[in-house]
């Protein structure tokens, strides 16, 4: 399971396996003292649960089982608050995950029979493994020696001094699609009010909003979509009247024009709106000078 290991960064350095072992050992201690629920396979359990996340995962039937797994648990002897039972079950699952990793013969994480605890190996394959063997001690020393947290600018300067390549993204344009207008209009208004970005609204999106506000498109979310489209169109017309300087309409040819509520006929009605928006963005990049983006 290589994806569980954190990426090695000088700003944030986390020894994943060390923390997992530390958490698993504490959970094991709680379970041994009957402070934590225990997931059972047999009939000795006194409760059965289906966690919401397991029910959600089961919807991806091509990857996970079509029916969510039923967890049979033995609850701790102490009187637990009803709201804490799902937390008990999830923590017990985390301990089971640690036991599963121990049984998978991983070179970086195992259960030590001598100490009776989970531990990370001091020798881990790969460049990051050699580095992480001492990362925990280095991290503790740096934490003790640092009296005040570094600012964002100081962290950036430190990275540059180490000759590491940094990719700093400072977008100027935000392209808004139909779903964003319907579900996140308030967030779009905040983006427009902060005056840091220029908003681009494709004519395809305008057309969809116009059709939705009149109920020309029917689906399971018709009522909510119609209400959201109406609010979006009211706001767009208001911005058009005010001639908002930071909002533009994106034509089907990729041209950026001042904000206006307009419709354009598409050459291919079969094309997906999301695909068309992506095509418009690529076309606009070719038209607009690179310095403007």
KETIBA-555660 format. One record per atom (N, C-alpha, C, O): x negated, y, z negated; residue in three letters. Coordinates in steps of 0.001 Angstrom, whole numbers, plus 500000, padded with zeros to 6 digits. Each point is the difference from the previous one (the first is absolute). Example, Ala and Ser with C-alpha at 12.3 -4.5 7.8 and 13.67 -1.06 7.14 Angstrom:
# residues 2
486810494310492200ALA/500890501190500000ALA/499100501200500000ALA/498964499981499335ALA/501386501069501385SER/499180501190499940SER/500770501090499270SER/499491501108499831SER/
This chain:
# residues 293
499157498801500000UNK/500843501199500000UNK/499118501253500000UNK/499919500688498982UNK/499428499618502128UNK/499100501157500025UNK/500724501326499862UNK/499388500989499596UNK/501918499064500732UNK/500712501265499959UNK/500216500510498583UNK/500347501166499813UNK/499455497981499185UNK/500215500440498622UNK/498832500830499487UNK/500139500725499016UNK/498715499175501640UNK/498819500728499550UNK/500065501450500470UNK/500319500268501158UNK/499377500666497940UNK/500034501414500352UNK/498824500361500893UNK/498936499386499922UNK/501266501628500936UNK/498913500471500843UNK/498967500714499140UNK/500375500761499108UNK/498331499016501130UNK/498969500657499200UNK/499839501464500388UNK/499608500301501127UNK/500686500599497964UNK/499836501429500219UNK/499239500580498826UNK/500126499532498868UNK/499081501496501413UNK/499254500620498911UNK/500902500860499125UNK/499685500242498835UNK/501441500224501721UNK/500927500816499216UNK/500816499117499068UNK/500148500304498817UNK/500376498610501717UNK/500798499062499211UNK/499380498622500146UNK/499947499453501101UNK/499587499989497804UNK/499355498691500034UNK/500683499106498972UNK/499793500164498798UNK/501008498905501665UNK/500767499132499107UNK/499556498562500197UNK/500008499489501120UNK/499610499866497806UNK/499650498586500043UNK/501302499213499840UNK/500421499702498882UNK/500205499968502238UNK/501330499391499981UNK/500034498709499206UNK/500890499794499174UNK/498136499331501077UNK/500009498693499356UNK/499769500106498499UNK/500548499213499228UNK/498644501757500358UNK/499764500209498568UNK/501300500407499306UNK/500323499483498930UNK/500423501444501678UNK/501245500460499397UNK/501062498912500025UNK/500776499863499054UNK/499261499356502034UNK/500966498912500065UNK/499727498974498908UNK/500933499514499360UNK/497797500153500421UNK/499644499052498943UNK/500367500554498625UNK/500490499271499138UNK/499267502020500669UNK/500309500630498710UNK/501506499964499723UNK/500425499701498884UNK/500377500607502142UNK/501456499986499838UNK/500501498579499777UNK/500845499765499136UNK/498631499280501649UNK/500445498612499884UNK/499677499429498623UNK/500804499258499435UNK/498034501080500021UNK/499631499506498671UNK/500940500543498930UNK/500369499284499069UNK/500013501977501067UNK/500918500590499023UNK/501388499370500118UNK/500652499727498992UNK/499795500044502243UNK/501302499357500197UNK/499994498574499465UNK/500992499535499438UNK/497883499771500741UNK/499884498633499498UNK/500078499988498473UNK/500603499107499406UNK/498776501903499966UNK/500051500093498537UNK/501428500257499533UNK/500444499420499008UNK/500277501447501702UNK/501394500275499643UNK/500854498746500141UNK/500860499721499164UNK/498889499529501906UNK/500801498801500227UNK/499711498924498952UNK/500902499276499581UNK/497841500625500001UNK/499635499012498982UNK/500624500319498649UNK/500264499102499200UNK/499969502182500552UNK/500598500413498728UNK/501512500214500116UNK/500614500619499132UNK/499981498859501956UNK/501448500092500224UNK/500510501436500061UNK/501125500292499593UNK/498024500604500925UNK/500415501386500188UNK/500395500285501445UNK/500522501074500301UNK/499233497972500592UNK/500268500190501423UNK/500780498808500536UNK/499772498862499590UNK/501145501408501325UNK/500778498927500617UNK/499088499060500778UNK/498915500384500437UNK/501540498391499728UNK/499235498994500729UNK/500880499393501080UNK/501112499546499730UNK/498378500451501496UNK/500741499443501126UNK/499816498491500015UNK/498875499499500007UNK/502246499781499998UNK/499975498539499935UNK/500512499408501307UNK/500824500597500692UNK/498672498221499628UNK/500487499270501172UNK/501076498987499635UNK/500826499632500836UNK/499159499926497928UNK/500954498977499564UNK/501267500600499438UNK/500331501155500265UNK/500377498041498952UNK/501277500437499451UNK/499906500539498592UNK/501024500205499349UNK/497736500036500154UNK/499852500481498628UNK/500308501482499863UNK/500134500503498884UNK/499980500201502232UNK/500227501439499947UNK/501427500297499560UNK/500909499186500168UNK/499259502011499261UNK/501323500383499515UNK/500622501140500790UNK/501115500420499689UNK/498195500091501327UNK/500534501088500817UNK/499584499795501452UNK/498963499400500283UNK/501868501111500642UNK/499686499953501429UNK/500156501402500570UNK/500931500721499643UNK/498149499666501251UNK/500003501350500544UNK/499718499960501495UNK/499330499097500500UNK/501200501907500204UNK/499591500301501375UNK/499630501479500014UNK/500875500861499910UNK/497847499431500200UNK/499549501384499974UNK/500390500708501299UNK/500024499370501057UNK/500282501929498881UNK/500412500734501217UNK/498962499935501110UNK/500351499875501173UNK/498358500210498461UNK/498978499980501040UNK/499941498663500724UNK/499666499942501183UNK/500665498964498091UNK/500023498685500645UNK/501192499886500950UNK/499904499381501060UNK/501216501223498547UNK/501159500005500896UNK/499714500821501247UNK/500435499648501097UNK/498825501457498731UNK/499638500830501158UNK/499048499253500923UNK/500162500034501220UNK/498846499293498207UNK/499039499260500810UNK/500667498892500792UNK/499571499688501111UNK/501477499714498332UNK/500653498886500685UNK/500697500445501275UNK/500331499171500848UNK/499899502151499300UNK/500622500482501234UNK/499065499847501188UNK/500449499953501145UNK/498240499968498586UNK/499036499741501066UNK/499853498475500121UNK/498975499429499628UNK/502062499938500895UNK/500083498541499958UNK/498930499313500828UNK/499711498823499786UNK/499694501903501163UNK/498966499367500810UNK/498669499918499264UNK/499085499307500445UNK/500802501394498436UNK/498754500010499224UNK/500200499329498650UNK/499185499171499594UNK/501901501181499701UNK/500283499472498675UNK/501215499070500064UNK/500746500032500979UNK/499460499152498005UNK/501180499124499979UNK/501291500793500140UNK/500114501114499490UNK/500858498300501208UNK/501249500711500273UNK/500805500254498732UNK/500784500947499948UNK/499035498226499035UNK/500714500200498739UNK/498998500422498929UNK/498969499348499838UNK/501313501737499425UNK/499040500471498999UNK/499737498962498919UNK/500884499230499624UNK/497894500766499892UNK/499613499019498990UNK/500673500299498663UNK/500001501140499536UNK/500566497835499858UNK/500601500138498668UNK/498931499687498959UNK/499412498918500004UNK/500342502042499106UNK/498983499830498968UNK/500653499499498716UNK/500919500631499479UNK/498607498241500018UNK/500481499446498733UNK/498978500342498920UNK/498830499630500096UNK/501623501073498888UNK/499074500525498998UNK/500426499617498592UNK/501180499834499691UNK/497802500037499476UNK/500207499866498564UNK/499619501324499369UNK/498844500416500076UNK/502107500243499307UNK/499764501322499439UNK/499272499896498671UNK/500073498965499337UNK/499221502099500260UNK/499281499971498725UNK/500944499832498823UNK/501190500307500078UNK/498248499199498836UNK/500818499724498817UNK/500538501272499372UNK/501070499986499392UNK/498200501113500748UNK/500449501259499412UNK/501220500511500739UNK/500198499691501175UNK/500617501089498138UNK/501198500567500622UNK/499588501113500949UNK/499624501084499555UNK/500441498666501732UNK/499582500982500997UNK/501183500854500432UNK/501141499541500048UNK/498560501694500260UNK/501021500871500549UNK/500362499495501393UNK/499122499599500764UNK/502155500420499565UNK/500469499448501275UNK/499299500656501188UNK/499710499333500993UNK/500013501978498911UNK/499382500704501115UNK/498555499575500228UNK/499453500235501077UNK/499915499139497919UNK/498597499600500130UNK/499831498618500618UNK/498883499605500334UNK/502213499654499823UNK/499882498638500527UNK/499408499982501411UNK/499111499188500256UNK/501342501677500690UNK/499360499995501326UNK/498509500301499940UNK/499224499450500782UNK/500365501427498287UNK/498574500285499843UNK/499256498757499538UNK/498911499708500494UNK/501666499560498565UNK/499397498742499542UNK/499794499044501173UNK/498939499393500140UNK/502082500482500693UNK/499933499056501121UNK/498923500422500988UNK/499252499158500499UNK/500660502131499787UNK/499003500474500970UNK/498581499822499460UNK/499096499631500750UNK/500703500630497957UNK/498675499799499414UNK/499630498523499991UNK/498845499640500231UNK/502140499506499501UNK/499739498559500039UNK/499626499557501406UNK/499166499111500170UNK/501449501506500843UNK/499644499694501383UNK/498570500430500315UNK/499295499322500747UNK/500276501805498682UNK/498626500452500205UNK/499010498998499423UNK/498959499733500601UNK/501362499714498238UNK/499134498979499409UNK/499979498748500878UNK/498953499371500158UNK/502186500269500409UNK/500040498862500922UNK/499142500257501234UNK/499357499086500516UNK/500635502161499954UNK/499168500345501158UNK/498523499821499680UNK/499234499521500835UNK/500363500869497941UNK/498607499809499592UNK/499652498513499947UNK/498909499600500406UNK/502020499583499092UNK/499761498554499958UNK/499911499414501410UNK/499219499082500252UNK/501586501456500658UNK/499952499531501385UNK/498652500346500636UNK/499413499178500703UNK/500100502040499046UNK/498707500411500552UNK/498873499136499439UNK/499046499681500710UNK/501065499943498017UNK/498993499115499410UNK/499996498649500715UNK/498937499421500221UNK/502224500081500137UNK/500085498712500681UNK/499639500045501467UNK/499892498954500641UNK/499915502251499912UNK/499668500116501419UNK/498500499984500257UNK/499558500228501126UNK/499650499501497821UNK/498536499880500121UNK/499363501255500587UNK/499146499920500883UNK/501275501231498623UNK/499391501249500456UNK/498654500183499323UNK/499797499571498864UNK/499283501073501848UNK/498658500185499450UNK/499909501209499085UNK/498997500180499310UNK/502043500654500675UNK/499913501244499232UNK/500904500023498774UNK/499936500952499222UNK/500912498026500577UNK/500943500023498891UNK/500312498563499601UNK/500325499171500849UNK/499574500533497837UNK/500271498635499557UNK/500277499992498498UNK/499768500990499307UNK/500729497881500209UNK/500239499807498571UNK/498820499227499422UNK/499704498883500424UNK/499629501729498602UNK/498816499391499393UNK/500442499058498874UNK/500575500439499004UNK/499152498276501163UNK/500381499019498983UNK/499215500199498708UNK/500486499678498915UNK/498306500849501205UNK/499148500178498824UNK/500537501086499075UNK/500064499820498784UNK/500317501300501804UNK/500506501120499196UNK/501515499971499849UNK/500549500670499126UNK/500132498557501723UNK/501458499956499951UNK/500643501272500498UNK/501094500363499566UNK/498219500330501360UNK/500517501265500517UNK/499797500072501509UNK/499136499330500566UNK/501689501504500066UNK/499774500317501406UNK/498812500954500094UNK/499786500824499111UNK/499459499060501949UNK/498836500864500159UNK/499692500174501474UNK/500443499215500838UNK/498807501805499464UNK/499515500206501364UNK/498575499479500083UNK/499261500032499016UNK/500361499495502143UNK/498658499468500177UNK/499005501140500109UNK/500300501043500581UNK/498521498757498861UNK/498945501004500116UNK/499349499967501369UNK/499272500922500370UNK/500988498020500383UNK/499464499876501356UNK/501167499835500955UNK/500661498962500028UNK/499581502088500759UNK/501098499991500951UNK/499424500166501387UNK/499123500834500225UNK/501376498364500710UNK/499501500075501365UNK/500290501365500590UNK/501050500593499751UNK/497999499899501040UNK/500214501251500714UNK/499329501172499318UNK/499599499939498838UNK/500296501136501936UNK/499318501200499523UNK/500725500627498828UNK/499371500462499048UNK/501989499555501019UNK/500755500624498918UNK/499906499190498720UNK/500048500557498903UNK/499818498121501233UNK/499884499162498815UNK/498743500312499227UNK/500030500072498772UNK/498834500120501945UNK/498756500333499325UNK/500101501350499320UNK/499458500215498916UNK/501252500695501746UNK/500136501331499412UNK/500917499982498785UNK/499730500668499002UNK/501369498558501084UNK/500986500032498923UNK/499534499273498754UNK/500636500127498953UNK/498264499105501119UNK/499512499301498818UNK/499557500973498924UNK/500058499704498807UNK/499492501482501644UNK/499555500998499026UNK/500904501224500015UNK/499757500966499276UNK/501297498994501556UNK/500829501195500144UNK/500742500338498715UNK/500201501174499685UNK/500211497788499562UNK/500761500251498779UNK/499163500754498979UNK/500480500957499391UNK/498248498615500412UNK/499126500688499057UNK/499700501413500463UNK/499998500934499198UNK/499742499228502123UNK/499711501330500517UNK/501201500909499818UNK/499857501171499647UNK/501335498282500596UNK/501209500806499871UNK/500197500458498562UNK/500375501149499763UNK/499375497964499269UNK/500154500367498594UNK/498996501069499597UNK/500333500930499266UNK/498403498929501231UNK/498988500989499665UNK/500354501359500579UNK/499848501022499331UNK/500632498996501933UNK/500353501267500616UNK/501175500648499280UNK/500054501221499855UNK/500893497947499692UNK/501163500538499293UNK/499589500649498686UNK/500524501050499630UNK/498535498321499664UNK/499557500543498725UNK/499201501282500188UNK/500074500912499176UNK/499154499156501922UNK/499135501154500209UNK/500732501183500616UNK/499505501125499929UNK/501656498656500671UNK/500721501100500649UNK/500967500617498997UNK/500851499318499429UNK/498995501995500370UNK/500826500691499016UNK/501222500646500640UNK/501002500221499320UNK/498937500086501970UNK/501129500619500678UNK/500153499374501378UNK/499004499696500655UNK/502227500107499790UNK/500208499392501320UNK/499535500922501114UNK/500107501222499899UNK/499376498177501165UNK/499539500771501148UNK/501191500485500815UNK/501029499328500081UNK/498819501847500519UNK/501052500519500860UNK/499944499309501354UNK/499044499288500306UNK/501977500927500490UNK/500060499393501331UNK/498823500463500857UNK/499407499210500734UNK/500256502095499164UNK/498895500535500790UNK/498669499395499569UNK/499146499708500837UNK/500675500103497852UNK/498752499409499507UNK/499857498555500450UNK/498907499557500354UNK/502206499705499632UNK/499955498623500480UNK/499668499951501484UNK/499252499129500446UNK/501307501809500320UNK/499739500034501435UNK/498539500321500270UNK/499380499390500872UNK/500066501561498389UNK/498587500354500171UNK/499097498835499636UNK/498979499776500650UNK/501392499479498309UNK/499183498861499599UNK/499980498935501087UNK/498966499378500245UNK/502168500411500404UNK/500056499021501081UNK/499152500447501182UNK/499307499191500616UNK/500750502108499700UNK/499222500509501132UNK/498515499873499728UNK/499221499680500898UNK/500383500572497851UNK/498579499888499652UNK/499495498579500163UNK/498814499788500251UNK/502063499250499611UNK/499592498606500145UNK/500036499538501454UNK/499819498817500289UNK/500416502133500629UNK/499995499709501439UNK/501046498955500372UNK/499792499204500916UNK/501308500800498386UNK/501078499098500348UNK/500967500711500942UNK/500250501197499856UNK/500283498073501091UNK/500921500575500963UNK/501375500158499368UNK/500572499046499474UNK/499944502171500584UNK/501323500286499452UNK/500909500485501120UNK/499593500807500836UNK/501620498704499177UNK/500995500433500971UNK/501026500858499270UNK/500808499489499226UNK/499155501815501024UNK/500917500936499369UNK/501064500381501027UNK/499688500592501033UNK/501561499069498681UNK/501099500267500920UNK/500762501230499520UNK/500489500039498871UNK/499606500967502002UNK/500735501216499680UNK/501016500260501114UNK/499738500801500896UNK/501400498542499060UNK/500978500153501087UNK/500609501391500029UNK/500220500624498962UNK/500047499846502245UNK/500677501277500182UNK/501459499809500396UNK/500849500842499706UNK/499434498041500965UNK/501338499753500524UNK/500642498799499309UNK/499331499017499681UNK/501968501082500098UNK/500783498886499465UNK/501174499773500947UNK/500817500895500215UNK/499258497900500348UNK/501090499652500913UNK/501100499306499193UNK/499750498990499343UNK/501454501551500710UNK/501114499498499197UNK/500903499128500870UNK/500375500393501105UNK/499974498417498390UNK/500905499131500750UNK/501415500069499422UNK/500246500697499016UNK/500665498582501600UNK/501419500078499627UNK/500250499513498576UNK/500717500648499238UNK/498697498218500404UNK/500218499447498659UNK/499520500950498911UNK/500614500098498937UNK/498284500603501332UNK/499488500954499013UNK/501000501133499783UNK/500229500418498865UNK/500364500079502218UNK/500996501068499863UNK/501218499522499208UNK/500558500755499204UNK/499850498009501011UNK/501205499489499340UNK/499748499682498527UNK/500830500304499143UNK/498026499085500571UNK/499737499508498638UNK/499133500932499162UNK/500085499971498772UNK/499080500857501862UNK/499020500793499255UNK/500030501474500397UNK/498950500633500113UNK/502235499910500096UNK/500095501400500428UNK/499396500947498968UNK/499335500971500361UNK/500891498752498371UNK/499454500863498942UNK/498476500011500033UNK/499384501047499802UNK/500004497798500446UNK/498541499936500094UNK/499501500777501216UNK/498963500660499929UNK/501767499266501185UNK/499617500752501203UNK/500068501499499725UNK/499136500757500442UNK/501879499664498836UNK/500131501418499658UNK/498834500471499138UNK/499512501117500168UNK/500041498032498908UNK/498850500360499166UNK/498730500105500841UNK/499179500891499780UNK/500658498202501180UNK/498836500064500894UNK/500020501297500796UNK/498964500636500193UNK/502225499751500268UNK/500115501233500781UNK/499735501234499141UNK/499407500971500470UNK/501031498989498275UNK/499832501148499113UNK/498566500185499530UNK/499593501118499687UNK/499631497793500258UNK/498616500133499529UNK/499114500701501019UNK/498917500468499648UNK/501522499616501626UNK/499308500737501065UNK/498589499492500268UNK/499141500758500449UNK/500620497980499281UNK/498690499413500299UNK/500003499257501327UNK/498947499789500602UNK/502234499815499852UNK/500093499184501205UNK/500964500636500999UNK/500835500836499655UNK/499013498731501596UNK/500940500382501054UNK/500865498780500308UNK/499487498909500250UNK/501807501287499728UNK/500924498892500201UNK/500378499890501471UNK/500364500988500637UNK/499545497793499893UNK/500390499720501380UNK/501229499098499984UNK/499987498932499386UNK/501081501505501296UNK/501220499198500072UNK/500229499612501456UNK/500336500864500810UNK/499495497869499548UNK/500231499568501382UNK/501459500201500403UNK/500906499881499176UNK/499307500425502106UNK/501374500157500487UNK/500775498688499884UNK/501225500008499876UNK/498059498866500165UNK/500658498704499805UNK/500644499921498623UNK/501103499476499850UNK/498203501047499148UNK/500535500013498637UNK/501198500941499918UNK/501006499687499363UNK/498874501487501299UNK/501133500938500034UNK/501242499317500573UNK/501098500129499458UNK/498714499144501644UNK/501131499342500654UNK/500631498950499094UNK/501224499893499921UNK/497934499332499395UNK/500534498990499081UNK/500797500637498872UNK/501070499509499641UNK/498416501583499798UNK/500701500677498910UNK/501341500555500474UNK/500992499945499273UNK/499034500595501958UNK/501256500525500540UNK/501036498896500164UNK/501178500193499697UNK/498376498647500787UNK/500925498884500186UNK/500480499449498657UNK/501166499638499841UNK/497910500307499196UNK/500359499465498688UNK/500978500906499263UNK/500901499509499320UNK/498934501802500805UNK/500876500904499254UNK/501443499931500488UNK/500927500340499264UNK/499260499221501977UNK/501356499848500535UNK/500468498553499965UNK/501076499674500501UNK/498108499460498902UNK/500391498605499879UNK/499964499233501299UNK/500728499019500152UNK/498422501409500814UNK/499937499317501287UNK/499239498686499908UNK/500143499142500871UNK/499044500687498079UNK/499268498757499792UNK/500615499302498798UNK/500132500608498937UNK/500244498137501209UNK/500633499260498906UNK/499077498907499513UNK/499441499246500797UNK/500398500667497889UNK/499229498930499370UNK/500451499897498555UNK/500938500677499580UNK/498389498475499668UNK/500406499758498612UNK/499797501224499119UNK/500619500113498942UNK/498526500797501483UNK/499749501208499196UNK/500651501219500631UNK/499543501124499792UNK/501524498665500981UNK/500577501082500798UNK/500399501200499148UNK/499698501141500349UNK/500975498602498544UNK/500503501114499187UNK/498860500809499408UNK/499995501227500101UNK/499031498098499277UNK/498863500708499404UNK/499156500671501072UNK/499519501116499805UNK/500297498207501328UNK/499197500575501079UNK/500671501237500577UNK/499327500982500314UNK/501992498981499829UNK/500729501155500532UNK/499861501202499077UNK/499762501117500459UNK/500388498654498238UNK/499866501098499034UNK/498587500565500013UNK/499818501217499977UNK/499172497900500059UNK/498616500462500027UNK/499674500751501269UNK/499277500996499964UNK/501256498534501180UNK/499748500676501275UNK/500633501387500016UNK/499414500942500535UNK/501771499190498887UNK/500654501310499955UNK/499186500990499182UNK/499814501145500413UNK/499701498422498433UNK/499177500888499172UNK/498725500395500738UNK/499574501153499944UNK/499821497882500748UNK/498766500286500731UNK/500250501002501118UNK/499200500915500197UNK/501904498925500542UNK/500291500912501103UNK/500312501402499494UNK/499615500982500634UNK/501077499127498236UNK/500263501320499415UNK/498687500691499671UNK/499831501188500272UNK/499238498063499142UNK/498704500584499632UNK/499194500365501243UNK/499376501060500037UNK/500626498079500979UNK/499245500278501226UNK/500549501233500720UNK/499231500817500506UNK/502084499318499541UNK/500587501180500649UNK/499647501270499236UNK/499782501053500599UNK/500161498842498066UNK/499619501157499190UNK/498552500394500277UNK/499689501186500115UNK/499417497815499993UNK/498600500292500311UNK/499858500576501403UNK/499126500832500246UNK/501730498729500675UNK/499972500541501363UNK/500416501461500000UNK/499385500818500683UNK/501660499521498554UNK/500443501396499920UNK/498918500882499389UNK/499810501142500417UNK/499488498322498598UNK/498944500775499345UNK/498700500011500802UNK/499056500708499651UNK/500900498503501425UNK/498801499894500845UNK/498780499663499148UNK/498987500698500033UNK/501133498230499211UNK/498919499580499098UNK/498708499811500788UNK/499968499192500928UNK/498961501534498725UNK/498768499948500803UNK/499216498700499858UNK/499114499731500810UNK/501190499465498189UNK/499231498781499770UNK/500779498737500388UNK/499621498888499631UNK/501464501299501112UNK/500778498861500474UNK/500119500069501516UNK/500230501065500572UNK/499608497770500071UNK/500004499949501461UNK/500831498816500476UNK/500169499007499293UNK/500340501127501921UNK/500673498892500672UNK/499011499341500942UNK/499278500679500728UNK/500691498005499257UNK/499079499235500847UNK/500801499398501147UNK/500846499130499789UNK/498878501346501444UNK/500759499537501155UNK/499547498610500426UNK/499004499477499500UNK/501744499933501433UNK/499673498659500466UNK/498715499961500816UNK/499444498927500236UNK/500089502227500192UNK/498726500069500710UNK/498832500263499056UNK/498859500166500432UNK/501446499869498264UNK/498948500241499027UNK/499679501465499796UNK/498991500335499379UNK/501867500552501141UNK/499776501437499851UNK/500554500480498665UNK/501057499554499553UNK/498219501355499825UNK/500422500578498729UNK/500606501368500267UNK/499324500895500509UNK/501952499270499149UNK/500697501266500221UNK/500575500471498673UNK/500142499196499079UNK/500195502095500798UNK/500603500493498760UNK/501248499204499642UNK/500691499475500874UNK/499582500444497845UNK/501097499176499504UNK/501312500379500685UNK/500366501172500076UNK/500328497807500420UNK/501289500198500652UNK/500760498687499945UNK/499415498925500131UNK/501891501172499675UNK/500844498807499976UNK/500434499709501431UNK/500933500620500510UNK/498390498437500132UNK/500257499687501407UNK/500065498489500185UNK/499607499229499124UNK/500900500367502041UNK/500058498588500372UNK/499325499837501354UNK/500035500897500842UNK/499350497942499349UNK/499392499655501279UNK/500438498597500376UNK/500153499134499139UNK/500044500651502136UNK/500358498671500465UNK/498747499159500149UNK/499036500412500645UNK/500983498411498755UNK/498848499109500060UNK/499991499252501323UNK/501045499616500526UNK/497741500186500005UNK/499861499268501256UNK/500324498527499819UNK/500442499336500938UNK/499339500155497861UNK/500254498585499717UNK/500718499892498667UNK/499376500121498945UNK/501933499654501093UNK/500785499924498769UNK/499701498750499203UNK/500346499917498821UNK/499010499101501812UNK/499709498743499312UNK/498801500130499070UNK/499775499137499151UNK/499464501924501004UNK/498792500160499189UNK/500366500309498547UNK/500885500813499735UNK/498433498537499336UNK/500232500237498585UNK/499579501414499633UNK/499005500513500511UNK/501763500118498593UNK/499699501377499611UNK/498622500091499355UNK/499240500924500289UNK/500431498122498837UNK/498695500031499332UNK/498866499892501011UNK/498978500672499861UNK/501194498487501155UNK/498973499863501036UNK/499875501290500798UNK/498898500409500366UNK/502235500227499901UNK/499975501245500761UNK/499323501111499207UNK/499258500802500568UNK/500990499252498128UNK/499356501017499160UNK/498492499805499998UNK/499249500971500104UNK/500302497787499779UNK/498568499722500039UNK/499406500415501337UNK/498907500565500040UNK/501802499164501062UNK/499531500396501326UNK/499891501519500096UNK/499040500516500573UNK/501944500212498868UNK/499960501460500019UNK/498785500530499250UNK/499350500944500447UNK/500345498437498399UNK/498844500436499215UNK/498710499814500794UNK/499140500880500002UNK/500725497989500664UNK/498805499746500802UNK/499912500973501169UNK/498916500482500329UNK/502220499807500298UNK/500016500953501110UNK/499628501393499527UNK/499255500715500670UNK/501270499670498164UNK/499692501322499448UNK/498518500133499683UNK/499416501065500204UNK/499975497877499303UNK/498567500032499705UNK/499183500272501251UNK/498955500647499932UNK/501515498861501214UNK/499268500224501251UNK/500181501424500513UNK/499120500558500656UNK/502054500025499029UNK/500298501339500511UNK/499388501082499132UNK/499363500925500505UNK/500829498959498186UNK/499542501037499068UNK/498499499866499786UNK/499511498882499841UNK/499738502223500151UNK/498557499930499730UNK/499719499335498669UNK/500774500139499053UNK/498107499128500873UNK/499668499251498783UNK/499809500913498802UNK/500256499595498866UNK/499293501645501372UNK/499788500926498880UNK/501316500388499342UNK/500023500430498847UNK/501080499414501898UNK/501302500392499465UNK/500593498933499114UNK/500997500243499319UNK/498399498558500675UNK/500518498907499174UNK/499092499781498815UNK/500259499122499178UNK/
